[in-house]
Amino acid sequence: MITGISIENFKGIRERVEVKLKPLTLLFGPNSAGKSTILHALHYAREIFERRNLSPDRTIAGGEFVDLGGFDNFVHGHDTQKTVYLRLDLDLDHNDELVEAMEYGPSIEPVNEYLRIEELLESYAPGFWFPCRPSVEIGVSWSDATGSTYVSSYKLYFSDKLFAEITSDPQGKRVALTTLEANHPSISRPEVLDMRESYESGTLEELFVDPSETLLASCLREVGASFQRIRGEVPDGVEAAFEPMIITGQKDALPLPRHDVTFAMDESWDTSGYDQSEKELFQVSLPKAVADGLSHMLTTPLEIVREFLTEFRYLGPLRDIPERRHTPPRHPDPSRWASGLGCWDLLETADDKFLDEVSGWLGDEDRLDAGYHLQRRRYKELDVSDPLVVKLLTGRAFDEADEEARLPLGGLPTHSRIAIVPKDGDIELGLHDVGTGISQVVPVIVTVLADKHQLLAIDQPELLLHPRLQAELGDLFIEAAMKGKRNFLIETHSEHLVLRLLRRIRETSDGELPSGHPGLRPEDISVIYLERGESGTQVHRLRIDETGDFVDRWPKGFFEERAKELF
């Protein structure tokens, strides 16, 4: 799950801002303060990691609602000498499949042979382990030499501490691993650490490993000479103690999707003193195993980020009203969700259970109680030229009994449509026949209840809704976030929505929640206030206590307009 995003030099944001994502993250602030910039950064990240599109205008998830205009438009101040930085923080604690994918990489049998773990300990080191809290950061720059954008840096963090960095020059002629913290505290193998007592007592004196080192560091120390090094001046910001490793097959610092990082190898280093089997191990097998393991550590977090961003869904403001005879496209189009049409596409094809759930939230008294329900109406397509249909239409179908007259209803095409039905009647209405607020809120309900995507961004869910319905949306978000283990990023101006969330926090603390309500705690919500300052967009997180009150004051009297008008 993506738990945070950091942004620098993107649109109105100049100095780095960090937004920690909670199950419910609300973005408030004046118009043009930078709220949409946070959402647009996620769109840009998806373009980079899913399509390697470094200078997009329209985005795959934003459709017609998001037009970034290309790099020269969205880089801060339109200054192409600046580098745009995006960092995404991940938490994989509750995803065993992804944790296993990160931990167990290529086979490193040579590492076990080098360490003699199997021989001396009757154990096995499955791989270079690393933690469940990685972060990836990329820097996108403009190259005057090529007239295009390129990824100038890729950084990988474990538990907020830098592990590795790949950099590229503007021409892509020199791509290298310029920083590597091989003794990073997060990558120590428990099997290696458990050796300390035996090592210090001398029982493992033949074990070729320093207990103070990580498994990776120990292996690199042995085979470091086999990795071809960059000659010449060490780049700025790189510790002189580490000689950068050349990377081949990449045009910039971002590893290619589903490709290994390939290091230039030098097999001319001295192996005198080794017998033939040791030469094979230290000159060929072990360096390759280390390179493969290091590549796995560098690329697996990127694949996980790509997977999460592929599931990123965005619902824009001003949702479109579908035509009366709405027909979903044959192939799903993720950009249709931004306009709300993707929601109606899903309703047309979803099973009745999902439709009933959406309808319940729309019309039930203990939900939004908007006065309407949704129903699926099914009907057959008749050929009006069929003789029996002609008789039915002219009223002569039963004038004469005709044993040969048959209307093959079972073979006729079946169609369906979603109807809006008033709670107190059975009249079928279309979206064009009811208030616009209904057409705006149904896509919100569908987006929230659709259970596939882990990160959902919704722009102004309260649009055109009565204040009571705005408040009821709070319970919709709470239930979906708490029960579905998903994160919602909501751009809003609704005081009524935030008041409902504060009320539920208070009721959770006091034990006064309605029956069946999952509750909400201060750590489950993040309220972010954005405003423009001299250095660009500034971000303020407003803390909430267990009584449902804000610890921090709203900047510049936000939401105090009511008091001004009354008093």
Rosetta blueprint (number, residue, H / E / L):
1 M L
2 I E
3 T E
4 G E
5 I E
6 S E
7 I E
8 E E
9 N L
10 F E
11 K L
12 G L
13 I E
14 R L
15 E L
16 R L
17 V E
18 E E
19 V E
20 K E
21 L L
22 K L
23 P L
24 L E
25 T E
26 L E
27 L E
28 F E
29 G L
30 P L
31 N L
32 S L
33 A L
34 G L
35 K H
36 S H
37 T H
38 I H
39 L H
40 H H
41 A H
42 L H
43 H H
44 Y H
45 A H
46 R H
47 E H
48 I H
49 F H
50 E H
51 R H
52 R L
53 N L
54 L L
55 S L
56 P L
57 D L
58 R E
59 T E
60 I L
61 A L
62 G L
63 G E
64 E E
65 F E
66 V E
67 D E
68 L L
69 G L
70 G L
71 F H
72 D H
73 N H
74 F H
75 V E
76 H H
77 G H
78 H H
79 D L
80 T L
81 Q L
82 K L
83 T L
84 V E
85 Y E
86 L E
87 R E
88 L E
89 D E
90 L E
91 D L
92 L L
93 D L
94 H L
95 N L
96 D H
97 E H
98 L H
99 V H
100 E H
101 A H
102 M H
103 E H
104 Y L
105 G L
106 P L
107 S L
108 I L
109 E H
110 P H
111 V H
112 N H
113 E H
114 Y H
115 L H
116 R L
117 I H
118 E H
119 E H
120 L H
121 L H
122 E L
123 S L
124 Y L
125 A L
126 P L
127 G L
128 F L
129 W L
130 F L
131 P L
132 C L
133 R L
134 P E
135 S E
136 V E
137 E E
138 I E
139 G E
140 V E
141 S E
142 W E
143 S E
144 D L
145 A L
146 T L
147 G L
148 S E
149 T E
150 Y E
151 V E
152 S E
153 S E
154 Y E
155 K E
156 L E
157 Y E
158 F E
159 S L
160 D L
161 K E
162 L E
163 F E
164 A E
165 E E
166 I E
167 T E
168 S E
169 D L
170 P L
171 Q L
172 G L
173 K L
174 R L
175 V E
176 A E
177 L E
178 T E
179 T E
180 L E
181 E L
182 A L
183 N L
184 H L
185 P H
186 S H
187 I H
188 S L
189 R L
190 P H
191 E H
192 V H
193 L H
194 D L
195 M L
196 R H
197 E H
198 S H
199 Y H
200 E H
201 S H
202 G L
203 T L
204 L L
205 E L
206 E L
207 L L
208 F L
209 V L
210 D L
211 P L
212 S L
213 E L
214 T L
215 L H
216 L H
217 A H
218 S H
219 C H
220 L H
221 R H
222 E H
223 V H
224 G H
225 A H
226 S H
227 F E
228 Q L
229 R E
230 I L
231 R L
232 G L
233 E L
234 V L
235 P L
236 D L
237 G L
238 V L
239 E L
240 A L
241 A L
242 F L
243 E L
244 P L
245 M E
246 I E
247 I E
248 T E
249 G L
250 Q L
251 K L
252 D L
253 A L
254 L L
255 P L
256 L L
257 P L
258 R L
259 H L
260 D L
261 V L
262 T E
263 F E
264 A L
265 M E
266 D L
267 E L
268 S L
269 W L
270 D L
271 T L
272 S L
273 G L
274 Y L
275 D L
276 Q H
277 S H
278 E H
279 K H
280 E H
281 L H
282 F H
283 Q H
284 V H
285 S H
286 L H
287 P H
288 K H
289 A H
290 V H
291 A H
292 D H
293 G H
294 L H
295 S H
296 H H
297 M H
298 L H
299 T H
300 T H
301 P H
302 L H
303 E H
304 I H
305 V H
306 R H
307 E H
308 F H
309 L H
310 T H
311 E L
312 F L
313 R E
314 Y E
315 L E
316 G L
317 P L
318 L L
319 R L
320 D L
321 I L
322 P L
323 E L
324 R L
325 R L
326 H L
327 T L
328 P L
329 P L
330 R L
331 H L
332 P L
333 D L
334 P H
335 S H
336 R H
337 W H
338 A L
339 S L
340 G L
341 L H
342 G H
343 C H
344 W H
345 D H
346 L H
347 L H
348 E H
349 T H
350 A L
351 D L
352 D H
353 K H
354 F H
355 L H
356 D H
357 E H
358 V H
359 S H
360 G H
361 W H
362 L H
363 G H
364 D L
365 E L
366 D L
367 R L
368 L L
369 D L
370 A L
371 G L
372 Y E
373 H E
374 L E
375 Q E
376 R E
377 R E
378 R E
379 Y E
380 K E
381 E L
382 L L
383 D L
384 V L
385 S L
386 D L
387 P H
388 L H
389 V H
390 V H
391 K H
392 L H
393 L H
394 T H
395 G L
396 R L
397 A L
398 F L
399 D L
400 E L
401 A L
402 D L
403 E L
404 E L
405 A L
406 R L
407 L L
408 P L
409 L H
410 G H
411 G H
412 L L
413 P L
414 T E
415 H E
416 S E
417 R E
418 I E
419 A E
420 I E
421 V E
422 P E
423 K L
424 D L
425 G L
426 D L
427 I L
428 E L
429 L E
430 G L
431 L H
432 H H
433 D H
434 V L
435 G L
436 T H
437 G H
438 I H
439 S H
440 Q H
441 V H
442 V H
443 P H
444 V H
445 I H
446 V H
447 T H
448 V H
449 L H
450 A L
451 D L
452 K L
453 H L
454 Q L
455 L E
456 L E
457 A E
458 I E
459 D E
460 Q L
461 P L
462 E L
463 L L
464 L L
465 L L
466 H L
467 P H
468 R H
469 L H
470 Q H
471 A H
472 E H
473 L H
474 G H
475 D H
476 L H
477 F H
478 I H
479 E H
480 A H
481 A H
482 M H
483 K H
484 G H
485 K L
486 R L
487 N E
488 F E
489 L E
490 I E
491 E E
492 T L
493 H L
494 S L
495 E H
496 H H
497 L H
498 V H
499 L H
500 R H
501 L H
502 L H
503 R H
504 R H
505 I H
506 R H
507 E H
508 T H
509 S H
510 D H
511 G L
512 E L
513 L L
514 P L
515 S L
516 G L
517 H L
518 P L
519 G L
520 L L
521 R L
522 P H
523 E H
524 D H
525 I E
526 S E
527 V E
528 I E
529 Y E
530 L E
531 E E
532 R E
533 G E
534 E L
535 S L
536 G E
537 T E
538 Q E
539 V E
540 H E
541 R E
542 L E
543 R L
544 I E
545 D L
546 E L
547 T L
548 G L
549 D L
550 F E
551 V L
552 D L
553 R L
554 W L
555 P H
556 K H
557 G H
558 F L
559 F L
560 E L
561 E H
562 R H
563 A H
564 K H
565 E H
566 L H
567 F L
